[in-house]
Structure formats: structure tokens, C-alpha cells
Amino acid sequence: MIHKSLLCYYSPYFAAALNGSFKEAEENALKIDGGFRLEVVNLFFNWLYTQTIPETRSPEIRAILNRGIESKDFDVEWDMLMTGLYIFGDRYNVPKLRKDVMDKFYSKYELGDGTGLPYGVPSYGTVLKAFNGLPDNSKLCHFFVCIYGTKWDSGCDGASAEEIKARDEVPRIFLSKVMLKMGDVRKYNSQFDDEPPMPGLCAFHEHGPEATNACRKAQRVETAVSTAAERARMEAERAVAVETRRETMIKQAREKRLKTSNGS
């Protein structure tokens, strides 16, 4: 069960289905495409009520994936989940969901997901999933092209047989767009003797040029709020760790006194 008003507010698709003359409106129920993982649908429901996308290695995502924080394929799984969520937002016409997922991808690969250490490039499997599930001109596909065009080198592939197989399967349109992007990068490099910057976040949003200034202002506010929240979270975790250490030391001291007392 989920609130109909939320679905209709964020999605014209759901609004038409649940408020029109379709069977869904009569039954007050609808069926989600079976091609989506249950985790993706649950992430969508969570987003509806919280307007948040879990961070890359957040406890929520680790619980969903049943992964430890050091799992070698954790980040690939996150990318696949987020790509599935973006495709869900495209399939069911949820513009703000697409924007929020896009912002998370940009934060991870260009800003470092709040850590200041940006990731390399998404996996070929992620790229393949995006190009198979979205129009070639979608903003997420454009983002993957830009990331590969500016950041990829042969060291990104590693020795994973699975990745090499996925590389052989990525569509030609992706490879041709990356090739053109790399040409622009080389031209920029020869002209300015520097690496070209990635396009700003607005380049991957679906609004027109007239909304760019308002979008950038909103981004600054969101970044400030997000940074403050992350600092508060880290301080809280640090306080818990300090208190845990203190309680451990007290317990150890008590046990030591008890052992000394029994020995005497």
C-alpha cells in the first residue's frame, strides 16, 4: 500500500493511470513491470516518502545488497541499482527521481561522493544496462559518455574477465560517442595544455538553459545542507565510538580489579 497522491504528484504516468478511465483507476491498484528488481522498486517507494537517494556505502544500501563495506563488487552493485532506479524513473515518467539519481552519480564520479576522492569510471555492465534500458540521448547515457571520454584509460579495465566480456557487448553508439568525446579532450589538451573539466551538473539535468541559474543556486543550497548533514553524521559516529571505547576501558579495568582481588 502506498499513498496515491504521492505517486500522482511526482509521476504524470501514475496520475493518468490512477485518475483516468483505465482499469488501474477502477481497481485503485497497478502492476509494476516485472523487469525491475524488487530492491529498485523499494528504493523508489523510499524516495517517494523521504526524497533521498542512499549514499554509495550507506548502511541502507549495504543492507539491501547484503554486502560488507569492503566488498570488492559493492560499488558496481550500487551503480547497477541506481541505473535501474533511473530507468524506472524514465519508464514511469518520474522527472525528479531521474534528477536525484543523476545528482548522485555526478557526486560519486565527479565530486567524490562527499569524500573529495572521485571514483574512476562506471563498469561496462552499468553502461550496458543504461544503453539497453534508456534512449541513447538520455542524460544518464550522456553522463557515462562524458565520464569515459574524460577519465578512461586502459588501466580502468583491470583484469576482470567479466568486465572485458561486457566491454565487447557495449553498443556501438556508446563507443562512437566516447571516441568523439576523447577527440574533444585531445583538442582541448593541445590548445590549453590541461585536462578539460567535466561539464557542470546542469548539463545532465533535463531543464532548459533559462533555468540554469536557478538550478545552480539550488545546487549550492543542497550541497551546503548535505555537507552539514554529513558532518553531523560523522560527529555522531565519532561520539558513539568514543563512548564505546570508554565503556570498554571501564569494563576492562573492572575485570582487571576483580581478577586481582580474586588472586589475592
N, C-alpha and C positions, 0 to 999 in steps of 0.2 A: 504494500500500500504506500502511495506517495501522494503528496498534495497536487491536485490537478492545476491549481493556479500557478504553481512554480513552473511546471512543465510548459504551460501555455505562455507564461511571461517570457521565458528565455528561448522558446522554440516556436517559430511560426508553423513548423511541420506539425508539432503536437497540438498547437492551438487549432489548426484546421481539422485535424483528425478527431479531436475531442469535443469540438464545438459545432461541427457541421452535421451533415446528414449521413455520415459514414457509420458503419457497424460499431466502430470503437466508441462513438459518442453515445449510441444507444445502450451499449453494454458497460460504458464507463470503464473500459479496460482496453489495453492494446498489447500487441505481441512484439517484442524486440527481436530484430534479426538474429537468428541463431549463429551467425558467423562471428559474433563478438564474444570474447571471453567473459565469463561471469565477473572476473576481477575488474574489467573495464566498465561494465555496467554499474557495479557497486561504486567505483570511483566517480562515475557520473552522478549517481544519487548523492554521494557525499558532497560533491562540488555544488549541487543544487542548494543544499542547506547551509554550507559553510563558505561557499565562494572561494575555496582554496584548493590548490593542487599540492599534494605532498612533496616535500623536498626529496632530492635524489636518494639520500640514505636515511630518510626519516624512519622512526620506529613503525609508523603506519605502513610504509612501503615494505619494510623488511618483514613485517608480519604477513602482508598479502603474499609476498613471494616466498615466505618461509626460508629466508636466506640470512646468514650471518653477515655482519658488516664488512667482513674481509672476503666474501665470496668473489671469486675471480670473474664470474659472469653476471654479477649483480647489476652493474651499470648497463649492460646490454639489455637485461630484462626490464629495467626501468624505461629505457628508450622504447622498447617494444610495447610496453604498456601505454606509455604516453602517446606513441604513434597510433595505437589502437583507439585511444581516447579522442585524438584529433579526428581520426576517420569517423568515429561515432558522431562527433560534432558536425562533420561535413554531411554524413548520411542523413541525420535528423535535423539539420539546419539549426545549430546552436552556435551563433557567431561568437558570443562572449566566451564560451568554452574553448573554441578554437584559439581565440586571442590569449587566454590564460595559459593554455598548453604551449603555445608558441613562445610566450614570455619565459616559461620555464626552460625550454630548450635553449633559448638565447642566453639565459642566465648561466646555464651549465656549460655551454661550449664557448661562450664569448666572455663572460664575466667571472666564471669560476664558481658559480653556484654559491656565492657568498664567501668563498674561501680565498678568492684572489688568484686561484690556480686553475685556469680554464682547461677543460678536457681536450683531447685531440680531435678526432672525428667520430661520428656515429658509425656503427657497424654496417657492413654491406647488407646484412639481413634487415636492419632497420630501414635502410634506403629502399630495399626491395619491397618491403611491406608498404612503405609510403607510396611509392610509384604504382604499386599494384592496386592500392585502395583509394587513391586520390587522382584528380585531374593533374596532368603534367604541370599546369600553370598555378597549382595551389601554392600558398605561401610557405607551407612546410616543405614541399618539394624544392621550392626556390631557396629556402634556407639551407637545405642539405647540399644543394649545388654550390652555394656560396662558401659554405664551410669547407667542402672538399677542394674547391677552386683556390682557396687562400691558405689552407693548412695542410693538405695532403702531401705526403712524400712516401717513398717506398717502405720506410720504417713503420708506417701506420698499419701495414698488413700483418706484420708479425709472422708467425709460423703456423697459424691455425688453419688446418685443412678445411674446416667448415667455412671460415671466412673466405678462403680462396675460392671455394665452390660457389659461395654466394656472390663473389665478385664477378664470376663468369656468367651469373644469371641476371645481374642488374640490367635494366633496359637501355637500349642504345641512346634514347633521348637524354637520359641522365649523363651518360658518358660524353655525349656531344656537347651538352651544356657545360659540363665541368671543363672540357677541353677549351671552349671559348672563354670561360672564366679565367682559366690559367693563362690564356693569351693576354687577357687584360692585365693580369697580375704582372707578367713579364714586361709588358709595355710600361706599366706604372713604375716598376723597379728600375728600368733603364732610364726613365725620364727623371725620377726623383731620388734614385739610389736609396730606396727604402721600401719596406713591405707596405702594400696598400692596406688601409684599415677595412675591416668588415663594414658593410652598410649598417647604419643605425637600426635600432629595433623597429622604428616606424616603417622601415622598408618591408617588414614582414607582417605588418598589420593590413587589414582589408579596407581601411578608411582612405579617402581621397587626400590630395595634397593640402586642401583647405583645412583639414583637421589636424595637420601635423603638429602645429604649435601647442594646441590643447593637449594632444596626446603626449608630447614631450613633458609638458608641465605635470600631467597626471603621473607619468613615469617617475619623475623626481620625487613626488609625494609618496608614491608606492614604495620606491626604493628606500626612502628615509624611514617609513613605517616598518618595512621589512627588516632593515638593518637594526632598528631599535628592538624589534621583537626577537631577532636572533641573538643580540647581545643579552637581552633579559633572560632568554632560554639558557645561554651559556653560563650566565651568572648563577642561575638557579641550579644548574647541574653541578657547578663548582661548589656551591654551598652544600649541596647534598653529599658530594664526595668528601668535603672537609668534615662534615658531621659524621659520616660513616667511618672515616679514619679515626676520628676522636673516640667514637664508641668502641671501635676495635681495640684501640690502645688502652682504654679503660678496662675492657674485658680481659685483655692480656695481662694487665697489671694486677687485676683482681685474682686471676688464675695463678699468677706467679706468687702472690702473697699467700694464697690458700695452699699451694704446694709447699712453700717454705714453712708455713705453720704446721702442716701435717708431718713434714720431715723432722721438725724439732720436737 
